[in-house]
Amino acid sequence: MLKHIGSNWALNITGIGVMLVLSPFMEHELGKGAYGVWIAIAAATGILDLLALGVPMASVRFVSEHLAADELDDVNAVVSTGLAICLATGAVVIALGLLFLLGFQEALLTTPKWADLPSATLEQAPLAFVVSVVRIAASFAMRLPIAVFDAHQDFALRNGILIGGILFRLGAMVALLSATASIVVVPAVMGAEIVLVFLCLAAVMRRRYPGIRYDLGTVRRAKVRTIMGFGVFGSLLNFGVLLAYQCDALVIGHYLEPEQITSFDFGNKFFLPLGQFMIGIGTVVMPLAVRLKARGALDELRAVFFKWSKISLSIVGCIGLYLAVLGPEFLGTWIAPAYETESGPITQILMPSFAMYLTVRAVALPVLLGVGRPARAVVGLVVMGAVNLAVSMVLVQTHGIVGVAVATAVPNVAYAAWLLYLTCLELDTRVGAYLRYVVMRPVVGMLPSLAFLLTLKLGVGIEGWGELIAAGVGMVAIYCATWVFFVYRGDAHLDLRAELAARWTAHRDG
């Protein structure tokens, strides 16, 4: 399991590295206002992604189930039916996208707050919107091969191909934006990446799994009902995420200037890749939960939940401590000095709440999806997103983008508590047992690293890449030592000190 998750993390680390390079480059080439327009376009067209109807997630669920029972005909029925659904919804997306463009122009592009943008940006925005819509429509079907690889737990090969796509995006974006600073370039490159990755995955899938094929002749009505029934939860899950996190740019764009979208986006920039990093755990946990549930192995599933929740908190805690303390300095050095005060407070408000949210969500939600009990968790996410959106619309008018950050942070914490309660109930364990094992020692173990960072920030001062990197290296060293000799010492599921001692002994004797 660790090998699979490590493969997912390699993909996530590559994505984070490319984000660190591309984001300031795009802001510099496009300009702060045009970059904000692109973020608003991405948020508006992202609504259409809901029409995927959870088909990729449902495909992983049912392909895993049929593979476990060696039912190849049913596997082919699932992937072919999923393809038919995706083709149909893709056509609907294109039609709706054109209607959305009219609303986007009326609500944002033609408003007085956006009137000061360069005329070239305003002229390019509709085309960029259309290209983004087409990209989303095509991505539905093109994501299905990933579901087949996930169901087979063939993560290393799948991730290698996806990494190639990310590197293609980096090279193409730098080359094309350097030649022409147009926001149309951004969705065009992203669309080309999706096509390239799909072609590679499909070619490899034909050779690696010759028994699995896409054949619209094997579409089954019963499978449509099955996939759509489970897919409703996936779609609602995406809807909750949309309300909670993607609508912020539209709210800010409606009430404030496009430049404020950019300031908020950079303050919030770390959480999407960090979330993807944690979802790297979930993509392995969900099919595993399906198999353990089928075997009735509740004890094993409970152990997986506890162990990987603690690991999740360990990872989020390390990154979160650094950003919560030195996030403003990092932003000022990474993008431009003005972002230290414009975006830094956003990072510091959001980071603690995302640490709690991601720790629970990374493992709890895949477990509930895997055992087929996602309903209350998904409804809770939709409610959380609706509260986030409503409060954001109020606070943005009185507190600007800081108000939007607060409106995101508080529901994050509430939903994490609800999700934890549901998962503990399903696994027949107590929340108190979870808190004692997953939370207590890690939180105490973070204190030395926190003290180290605060000492540097308040006592010495941090400025420039050299000092930021040195602070990070020093914090990680303290963090790792604390985890080995305190947090995981004698751990029932992962005793790091004993593991390292055993490996050292084997290396010395071998």
C-alpha positions as semicolon CSV with decimal commas, in nm:
position;residue;x (nm);y (nm);z (nm)
1;M;0,000;0,000;0,000
2;L;0,283;0,239;0,082
3;K;0,432;0,183;-0,264
4;H;0,105;0,283;-0,430
5;I;0,064;0,590;-0,212
6;G;0,429;0,684;-0,268
7;S;0,364;0,672;-0,641
8;N;0,068;0,906;-0,599
9;W;0,283;1,138;-0,390
10;A;0,547;1,148;-0,664
11;L;0,274;1,271;-0,899
12;N;0,159;1,529;-0,645
13;I;0,511;1,652;-0,576
14;T;0,566;1,697;-0,949
15;G;0,240;1,893;-0,971
16;I;0,340;2,113;-0,678
17;G;0,681;2,177;-0,831
18;V;0,527;2,278;-1,163
19;M;0,274;2,499;-0,982
20;L;0,557;2,677;-0,800
21;V;0,718;2,754;-1,135
22;L;0,411;2,827;-1,347
23;S;0,201;3,040;-1,111
24;P;0,440;3,337;-1,077
25;F;0,537;3,300;-1,442
26;M;0,173;3,321;-1,553
27;E;0,103;3,615;-1,322
28;H;0,407;3,797;-1,462
29;E;0,332;3,723;-1,829
30;L;-0,044;3,782;-1,818
31;G;-0,050;4,058;-1,556
32;K;-0,235;4,058;-1,225
33;G;-0,570;4,158;-1,374
34;A;-0,566;3,910;-1,664
35;Y;-0,452;3,633;-1,431
36;G;-0,753;3,711;-1,211
37;V;-0,979;3,689;-1,518
38;W;-0,843;3,342;-1,593
39;I;-0,906;3,228;-1,235
40;A;-1,266;3,353;-1,267
41;I;-1,308;3,167;-1,599
42;A;-1,173;2,848;-1,441
43;A;-1,418;2,883;-1,153
44;A;-1,717;2,954;-1,379
45;T;-1,649;2,670;-1,623
46;G;-1,561;2,440;-1,333
47;I;-1,932;2,435;-1,250
48;L;-1,981;2,229;-1,567
49;D;-1,753;1,960;-1,428
50;L;-2,048;1,861;-1,207
51;L;-2,208;1,704;-1,513
52;A;-1,949;1,426;-1,496
53;L;-2,210;1,287;-1,253
54;G;-1,948;1,107;-1,053
55;V;-1,896;0,855;-1,335
56;P;-1,513;0,825;-1,297
57;M;-1,548;0,769;-0,921
58;A;-1,834;0,522;-0,969
59;S;-1,630;0,338;-1,234
60;V;-1,345;0,283;-0,987
61;R;-1,595;0,155;-0,731
62;F;-1,768;-0,099;-0,957
63;V;-1,468;-0,204;-1,167
64;S;-1,287;-0,285;-0,841
65;E;-1,586;-0,486;-0,721
66;H;-1,618;-0,689;-1,043
67;L;-1,243;-0,748;-1,069
68;A;-1,243;-0,888;-0,715
69;A;-1,513;-1,135;-0,827
70;D;-1,335;-1,208;-1,159
71;E;-1,636;-1,086;-1,359
72;L;-1,472;-0,952;-1,674
73;D;-1,795;-0,913;-1,872
74;D;-1,934;-0,689;-1,599
75;V;-1,608;-0,488;-1,596
76;N;-1,647;-0,421;-1,969
77;A;-2,012;-0,334;-1,921
78;V;-1,916;-0,076;-1,656
79;V;-1,643;0,094;-1,861
80;S;-1,849;0,095;-2,183
81;T;-2,159;0,226;-2,008
82;G;-1,946;0,489;-1,837
83;L;-1,811;0,594;-2,177
84;A;-2,163;0,631;-2,319
85;I;-2,270;0,844;-2,024
86;C;-1,961;1,064;-2,055
87;L;-2,012;1,121;-2,429
88;A;-2,373;1,223;-2,373
89;T;-2,293;1,457;-2,085
90;G;-2,002;1,606;-2,280
91;A;-2,243;1,720;-2,549
92;V;-2,468;1,875;-2,284
93;V;-2,168;2,055;-2,135
94;I;-2,089;2,228;-2,464
95;A;-2,448;2,348;-2,502
96;L;-2,470;2,472;-2,143
97;G;-2,124;2,628;-2,168
98;L;-2,241;2,869;-2,436
99;L;-2,527;2,979;-2,211
100;F;-2,286;3,017;-1,919
101;L;-2,069;3,242;-2,135
102;L;-2,357;3,486;-2,175
103;G;-2,404;3,495;-1,798
104;F;-2,030;3,537;-1,739
105;Q;-2,016;3,833;-1,975
106;E;-2,320;3,995;-1,818
107;A;-2,219;3,937;-1,453
108;L;-1,845;4,009;-1,475
109;L;-1,685;4,104;-1,808
110;T;-1,907;4,402;-1,882
111;T;-1,931;4,539;-1,525
112;P;-1,767;4,870;-1,425
113;K;-1,525;4,697;-1,186
114;W;-1,373;4,511;-1,482
115;A;-1,376;4,807;-1,721
116;D;-1,017;4,907;-1,645
117;L;-0,877;4,578;-1,774
118;P;-0,679;4,595;-2,100
119;S;-0,905;4,569;-2,406
120;A;-0,704;4,269;-2,531
121;T;-0,785;4,077;-2,213
122;L;-1,156;4,151;-2,239
123;E;-1,153;4,044;-2,606
124;Q;-0,968;3,718;-2,534
125;A;-1,181;3,618;-2,235
126;P;-1,485;3,481;-2,430
127;L;-1,263;3,258;-2,647
128;A;-1,072;3,138;-2,340
129;F;-1,409;3,056;-2,181
130;V;-1,520;2,850;-2,484
131;V;-1,190;2,661;-2,503
132;S;-1,218;2,583;-2,133
133;V;-1,572;2,449;-2,185
134;V;-1,460;2,220;-2,468
135;R;-1,171;2,097;-2,254
136;I;-1,407;2,004;-1,971
137;A;-1,652;1,831;-2,207
138;A;-1,375;1,617;-2,355
139;S;-1,221;1,537;-2,016
140;F;-1,521;1,331;-1,900
141;A;-1,453;1,042;-2,136
142;M;-1,080;1,092;-2,127
143;R;-1,067;1,035;-1,749
144;L;-1,215;0,684;-1,774
145;P;-0,887;0,499;-1,846
146;I;-0,757;0,637;-1,515
147;A;-1,045;0,457;-1,341
148;V;-0,932;0,126;-1,493
149;F;-0,575;0,176;-1,372
150;D;-0,700;0,276;-1,025
151;A;-0,923;-0,030;-0,998
152;H;-0,623;-0,251;-1,081
153;Q;-0,414;-0,050;-0,831
154;D;-0,166;0,006;-1,114
155;F;-0,074;0,348;-0,976
156;A;0,295;0,360;-1,067
157;L;0,238;0,328;-1,441
158;R;-0,066;0,554;-1,438
159;N;0,120;0,820;-1,243
160;G;0,422;0,801;-1,471
161;I;0,201;0,892;-1,766
162;L;0,029;1,170;-1,572
163;I;0,368;1,312;-1,471
164;G;0,459;1,322;-1,838
165;G;0,143;1,525;-1,899
166;I;0,232;1,772;-1,623
167;L;0,580;1,823;-1,765
168;F;0,427;1,876;-2,110
169;R;0,203;2,145;-1,957
170;L;0,505;2,319;-1,805
171;G;0,703;2,327;-2,128
172;A;0,411;2,425;-2,350
173;M;0,285;2,694;-2,115
174;V;0,627;2,857;-2,081
175;A;0,694;2,844;-2,455
176;L;0,355;2,972;-2,569
177;L;0,300;3,239;-2,303
178;S;0,650;3,371;-2,368
179;A;0,556;3,406;-2,734
180;T;0,205;3,547;-2,680
181;A;0,068;3,653;-2,341
182;S;-0,292;3,549;-2,408
183;I;-0,526;3,388;-2,155
184;V;-0,651;3,160;-2,436
185;V;-0,317;2,980;-2,420
186;V;-0,389;2,849;-2,070
187;P;-0,699;2,634;-2,138
188;A;-0,563;2,535;-2,479
189;V;-0,249;2,386;-2,324
190;M;-0,452;2,216;-2,052
191;G;-0,678;2,064;-2,316
192;A;-0,380;1,938;-2,515
193;E;-0,244;1,779;-2,198
194;I;-0,570;1,587;-2,143
195;V;-0,568;1,453;-2,500
196;L;-0,202;1,350;-2,479
197;V;-0,250;1,170;-2,147
198;F;-0,564;0,995;-2,270
199;L;-0,392;0,861;-2,582
200;C;-0,101;0,727;-2,377
201;L;-0,325;0,569;-2,112
202;A;-0,553;0,411;-2,372
203;A;-0,259;0,264;-2,565
204;V;-0,102;0,118;-2,250
205;M;-0,439;-0,013;-2,128
206;R;-0,494;-0,210;-2,448
207;R;-0,162;-0,389;-2,402
208;R;-0,172;-0,429;-2,024
209;Y;-0,536;-0,531;-1,985
210;P;-0,629;-0,690;-2,320
211;G;-0,955;-0,827;-2,180
212;I;-1,089;-0,480;-2,102
213;R;-1,232;-0,284;-2,391
214;Y;-1,456;0,012;-2,467
215;D;-1,744;-0,114;-2,680
216;L;-2,068;0,082;-2,695
217;G;-2,236;-0,241;-2,799
218;T;-2,190;-0,374;-2,444
219;V;-2,371;-0,081;-2,279
220;R;-2,632;-0,209;-2,032
221;R;-2,929;-0,014;-1,904
222;A;-2,898;-0,179;-1,565
223;K;-2,541;-0,053;-1,541
224;V;-2,658;0,299;-1,626
225;R;-2,883;0,291;-1,323
226;T;-2,608;0,140;-1,105
227;I;-2,340;0,387;-1,210
228;M;-2,571;0,687;-1,196
229;G;-2,705;0,578;-0,857
230;F;-2,359;0,574;-0,702
231;G;-2,246;0,860;-0,925
232;V;-2,507;1,088;-0,768
233;F;-2,295;1,083;-0,455
234;G;-1,984;1,163;-0,655
235;S;-2,164;1,448;-0,829
236;L;-2,294;1,586;-0,500
237;L;-1,943;1,556;-0,361
238;N;-1,810;1,767;-0,648
239;F;-2,097;2,011;-0,600
240;G;-2,004;2,058;-0,234
241;V;-1,639;2,116;-0,327
242;L;-1,750;2,366;-0,593
243;L;-1,961;2,564;-0,347
244;A;-1,695;2,556;-0,078
245;Y;-1,382;2,637;-0,276
246;Q;-1,435;2,721;-0,645
247;C;-1,704;2,987;-0,611
248;D;-1,480;3,214;-0,405
249;A;-1,328;3,363;-0,720
250;L;-1,673;3,445;-0,859
251;V;-1,788;3,601;-0,533
252;I;-1,476;3,817;-0,516
253;G;-1,504;3,908;-0,884
254;H;-1,865;4,019;-0,839
255;Y;-1,800;4,247;-0,542
256;L;-1,434;4,348;-0,591
257;E;-1,180;4,410;-0,866
258;P;-1,022;4,122;-1,067
259;E;-0,685;4,194;-0,901
260;Q;-0,838;4,085;-0,568
261;I;-0,913;3,744;-0,721
262;T;-0,542;3,707;-0,787
263;S;-0,449;3,810;-0,432
264;F;-0,692;3,558;-0,283
265;D;-0,587;3,286;-0,526
266;F;-0,221;3,308;-0,427
267;G;-0,311;3,308;-0,058
268;N;-0,518;2,996;-0,126
269;K;-0,274;2,852;-0,379
270;F;-0,124;2,582;-0,158
271;F;-0,441;2,402;-0,061
272;L;-0,544;2,248;-0,394
273;P;-0,207;2,072;-0,445
274;L;-0,191;1,980;-0,077
275;G;-0,543;1,840;-0,107
276;Q;-0,439;1,640;-0,414
277;F;-0,140;1,514;-0,218
278;M;-0,372;1,384;0,053
279;I;-0,616;1,242;-0,202
280;G;-0,319;1,033;-0,313
281;I;-0,386;0,834;0,003
282;G;-0,759;0,820;-0,064
283;T;-0,724;0,678;-0,416
284;V;-0,554;0,373;-0,264
285;V;-0,776;0,351;0,045
286;M;-1,110;0,342;-0,143
287;P;-1,056;0,025;-0,352
288;L;-0,890;-0,135;-0,047
289;A;-1,197;-0,050;0,161
290;V;-1,416;-0,214;-0,106
291;R;-1,222;-0,541;-0,075
292;L;-1,204;-0,537;0,306
293;K;-1,576;-0,467;0,326
294;A;-1,646;-0,758;0,091
295;R;-1,441;-0,987;0,318
296;G;-1,605;-0,853;0,633
297;A;-1,261;-0,752;0,766
298;L;-1,376;-0,463;0,985
299;D;-1,076;-0,482;1,217
300;E;-0,835;-0,449;0,925
301;L;-1,030;-0,157;0,785
302;R;-1,032;0,015;1,123
303;A;-0,655;-0,028;1,145
304;V;-0,613;0,124;0,797
305;F;-0,829;0,420;0,902
306;F;-0,630;0,489;1,218
307;K;-0,285;0,435;1,071
308;W;-0,329;0,646;0,760
309;S;-0,519;0,920;0,941
310;K;-0,219;0,965;1,169
311;I;0,015;0,965;0,871
312;S;-0,208;1,224;0,704
313;L;-0,191;1,452;1,005
314;S;0,187;1,408;1,015
315;I;0,220;1,524;0,655
316;V;-0,031;1,809;0,674
317;G;0,113;1,921;1,006
318;C;0,464;1,956;0,868
319;I;0,360;2,162;0,568
320;G;0,092;2,347;0,764
321;L;0,325;2,463;1,040
322;Y;0,565;2,612;0,790
323;L;0,293;2,794;0,594
324;A;0,102;2,911;0,901
325;V;0,416;3,082;1,034
326;L;0,618;3,173;0,724
327;G;0,347;3,174;0,455
328;P;0,353;3,555;0,412
329;E;0,732;3,562;0,376
330;F;0,717;3,274;0,127
331;L;0,457;3,451;-0,086
332;G;0,649;3,778;-0,082
333;T;0,963;3,601;-0,203
334;W;0,789;3,364;-0,446
335;I;0,562;3,611;-0,629
336;A;0,637;3,974;-0,536
337;P;0,687;4,165;-0,207
338;A;0,334;4,310;-0,218
339;Y;0,183;3,961;-0,184
340;E;0,330;3,923;0,166
341;T;0,065;4,158;0,303
342;E;-0,203;4,107;0,035
343;S;-0,213;3,727;0,034
344;G;-0,016;3,624;0,344
345;P;-0,304;3,670;0,591
346;I;-0,526;3,450;0,368
347;T;-0,278;3,164;0,397
348;Q;-0,252;3,203;0,775
349;I;-0,631;3,203;0,820
350;L;-0,692;2,904;0,594
351;M;-0,402;2,679;0,690
352;P;-0,517;2,558;1,036
353;S;-0,866;2,478;0,908
354;F;-0,734;2,291;0,604
355;A;-0,500;2,093;0,829
356;M;-0,802;1,961;1,020
357;Y;-1,016;1,916;0,710
358;L;-0,756;1,737;0,498
359;T;-0,642;1,507;0,779
360;V;-0,994;1,368;0,818
361;R;-1,103;1,388;0,456
362;A;-0,795;1,208;0,319
363;V;-0,895;0,874;0,475
364;A;-1,247;0,902;0,619
365;L;-1,429;0,992;0,298
366;P;-1,264;0,716;0,086
367;V;-1,351;0,466;0,360
368;L;-1,719;0,571;0,354
369;L;-1,724;0,561;-0,027
370;G;-1,556;0,221;-0,027
371;V;-1,804;0,061;0,214
372;G;-2,096;0,215;0,024
373;R;-2,213;0,456;0,296
374;P;-2,135;0,803;0,159
375;A;-2,481;0,963;0,174
376;R;-2,463;1,165;0,496
377;A;-2,100;1,261;0,436
378;V;-2,179;1,394;0,090
379;V;-2,490;1,582;0,203
380;G;-2,283;1,734;0,483
381;L;-2,027;1,857;0,231
382;V;-2,300;2,023;0,023
383;V;-2,437;2,194;0,334
384;M;-2,087;2,305;0,428
385;G;-2,034;2,447;0,079
386;A;-2,365;2,633;0,086
387;V;-2,280;2,789;0,423
388;N;-1,936;2,884;0,294
389;L;-2,084;3,054;-0,012
390;A;-2,355;3,240;0,180
391;V;-2,121;3,368;0,450
392;S;-1,860;3,463;0,187
393;M;-2,114;3,682;0,007
394;V;-2,180;3,867;0,333
395;L;-1,825;3,901;0,466
396;V;-1,664;3,997;0,134
397;Q;-1,863;4,321;0,145
398;T;-1,739;4,415;0,492
399;H;-1,397;4,249;0,522
400;G;-1,288;4,189;0,162
401;I;-1,090;3,875;0,079
402;V;-1,007;3,823;0,448
403;G;-1,380;3,777;0,508
404;V;-1,393;3,514;0,232
405;A;-1,105;3,328;0,399
406;V;-1,287;3,326;0,734
407;A;-1,606;3,208;0,563
408;T;-1,407;2,914;0,423
409;A;-1,213;2,825;0,737
410;V;-1,498;2,787;0,988
411;P;-1,713;2,546;0,778
412;N;-1,398;2,343;0,706
413;V;-1,357;2,265;1,075
414;A;-1,727;2,187;1,125
415;Y;-1,735;1,946;0,831
416;A;-1,419;1,768;0,945
417;A;-1,587;1,700;1,281
418;W;-1,902;1,568;1,110
419;L;-1,704;1,342;0,874
420;L;-1,500;1,202;1,162
421;Y;-1,816;1,122;1,359
422;L;-1,975;0,938;1,064
423;T;-1,666;0,728;0,993
424;C;-1,615;0,628;1,355
425;L;-1,982;0,529;1,371
426;E;-1,949;0,315;1,057
427;L;-1,632;0,143;1,181
428;D;-1,776;0,085;1,530
429;T;-1,512;0,288;1,709
430;R;-1,517;0,598;1,928
431;V;-1,414;0,950;1,832
432;G;-1,217;0,964;2,157
433;A;-1,009;0,663;2,047
434;Y;-0,936;0,839;1,719
435;L;-0,831;1,160;1,894
436;R;-0,606;0,973;2,137
437;Y;-0,427;0,779;1,866
438;V;-0,431;1,018;1,569
439;V;-0,422;1,365;1,726
440;M;-0,277;1,372;2,078
441;R;0,089;1,284;2,025
442;P;0,123;1,455;1,685
443;V;-0,005;1,787;1,823
444;V;0,238;1,772;2,115
445;G;0,510;1,670;1,874
446;M;0,454;1,982;1,663
447;L;0,540;2,219;1,948
448;P;0,923;2,206;1,912
449;S;0,897;2,279;1,538
450;L;0,651;2,561;1,601
451;A;0,880;2,714;1,864
452;F;1,174;2,693;1,621
453;L;0,987;2,875;1,343
454;L;0,848;3,145;1,572
455;T;1,195;3,206;1,715
456;L;1,334;3,261;1,367
457;K;1,043;3,477;1,252
458;L;1,011;3,698;1,558
459;G;1,364;3,693;1,691
460;V;1,584;3,682;1,382
461;G;1,362;3,763;1,086
462;I;1,328;3,568;0,761
463;E;1,396;3,721;0,421
464;G;1,484;3,570;0,083
465;W;1,504;3,215;-0,050
466;G;1,819;3,125;0,141
467;E;1,667;3,195;0,481
468;L;1,331;3,043;0,387
469;I;1,497;2,721;0,274
470;A;1,724;2,709;0,579
471;A;1,423;2,757;0,808
472;G;1,239;2,479;0,626
473;V;1,530;2,237;0,646
474;G;1,580;2,308;1,016
475;M;1,210;2,265;1,090
476;V;1,190;1,936;0,897
477;A;1,492;1,802;1,086
478;I;1,331;1,883;1,422
479;Y;0,996;1,753;1,302
480;C;1,136;1,418;1,183
481;A;1,337;1,364;1,500
482;T;1,031;1,435;1,712
483;W;0,822;1,195;1,506
484;V;1,076;0,910;1,528
485;F;1,157;0,939;1,899
486;F;0,820;1,053;2,035
487;V;0,515;1,060;1,807
488;Y;0,558;0,713;1,652
489;R;0,763;0,549;1,924
490;G;0,591;0,227;2,026
491;D;0,308;0,293;1,779
492;A;0,076;-0,005;1,738
493;H;0,059;0,035;1,358
494;L;0,385;0,208;1,263
495;D;0,674;0,215;1,510
496;L;0,921;0,432;1,319
497;R;1,202;0,391;1,571
498;A;1,178;0,013;1,561
499;E;1,145;0,013;1,181
500;L;1,456;0,227;1,138
501;A;1,652;0,019;1,389
502;A;1,558;-0,302;1,207
503;R;1,658;-0,158;0,870
504;W;1,988;-0,034;1,011
505;T;2,062;-0,377;1,158
506;A;1,977;-0,549;0,830
507;H;2,198;-0,307;0,636
508;R;2,487;-0,350;0,881
509;D;2,466;-0,729;0,873
510;G;2,396;-0,755;0,506
